[in-house]
Amino acid sequence: MNPYEELEKNAANYVSLSPLSFLARAALVHPNKTAVIHGERRYTWQESYQRCVKLASSLAQRGIAKGDTISVIAFNTPEMFEMHFAVPMVGAVLHAINTRLDARTVAFMLEHAQSKLLIYDLEFSPSSKKPSAC
């Protein structure tokens, strides 16, 4: 038997790590280390943490609260990364929708999720559609 399995969990030998505590700890322990690289954009763990807190604050100001569902349709961008932390920061539930799904499936998912807010990448906006070539 592993001798470490016999230890009772306490503050000296066990601390649970949730995504939110991971982000806060990474910002504290590695504030200047790169956390996000996307094209030319680079964010440190401290910058990422601060951006997530600001986004969470914006969601709270919009009335998003514990138990609310936030649906997001976006590519794998820094903004989507930040949603994975900011939404739980306000106690809400993130409903990330696959960008490859057809409109009918997305409509069903949105209705079923009873989302209080839908956030989407402007790439999915009707105004961003480019006219097809003749």
N, C-alpha and C positions, 0 to 999 in steps of 0.2 A: 504494500500500500504506500502511496505517496505521502510522506510526512506533512506536506503542505495542505493536503486535503483535510487533515485533522484540526487545523486551526479554525477557530470561530471567526467569522467576519466581524471586524471592528474598524474604527477610524484609522488605526495604525497600519492595517494590512489590506484594506479593501475600500475602494471608492468607486461607485458606479460611474460609468462614462456614457452620457447621453450625447446625441449630436450637439445640443446646446452647450453642455459643459465642455465638450471637445473643442468647440469653436472658441469659447472664452479662455480655455486653458492654452490653446495654440496661440492666441493673441497675447497672452501673458508671458508664456515661456519662449515663444519664437516671434516676437512682434515684427521683426524686420526681415523674416524669411519669406520668400515668395510662396503665396498660397494659390494664386490664380494666374494663368497665362492664357490669353486669348488674342491671337494676332499680335498687334503691337501693345495691347493692354497688359499691364502687370499690376497685381495687387498683393500687398503683404498680408500676413495674417491679421495684423492690427487694422489695416485699411479694410479688409474684408469684414472683420467684426463690426467696425464702425458703420460700414455701409448697410449691413444687416440690421443693426440697431435702428438706423434712420428709416429703413424700409418698414420695419416692424412698427415704428412710431407713426409712420404715414398710414399704415393699415389700421392702427388703433384709432387714429383721428377720423378715419372713414367709418368708424363704428364696428369694425371687425373685432370680435371678442371670442372668448373660449367656446369651443364647439362649433363655430362657424366653419363652413367649407369654402375654400378659395380654389377655384379651378384656374389652371394655367396651361396655355398652349404656347409653347416656346421651344426654340432649339436649345442645344446644350451650350449656353452662353453664360457669362458671369452673372447675368441677371437671374437666370434660372437657378444657378448655384445659390444665389442669395435668397431666393424664394424658399429653398429647402431649409433655411435657418430662420428667416424672418417670420414666416407663417407660424411655426411652432412657438416662436418667442411671444406671440400674442395669444397662444393657446388654441389657435385655429388648426384646421386640418387641410393639408395640401393635397389637392387632387390634380396631379400632373397628367395631362392628356397627351398621348402619343401624336406627334405631328403628322404621322403617315396614315392616320385613320380617315375614312371618308366622312363627309358632312353628316350623313344620316346617323352614323355611329356616334359621332361627337355630340349631335343633338340629343340622342338618347342618354348619353352619359351625363350631359349637363342637366337634363331634366331629372334624372335619377339621383344625382348628387345634391340637388337642391342648393346649389352654390349661391352664396351671398354676393360673390364678386367673381367676375371673369377677367383675367389678365391675359393678354395675348401679344405676341410679337407682331409688330406692324407689318411684317411680311404676309400675314394672314388677313390683313385688312383689304376689303374690296377696292379701296382707293389705291392700293399698292400694285394691283394687277396691271401688268404691262399689256398693251394691245398686241395681239398676235400678228406675226408678219404675214403679208399678203403673198 
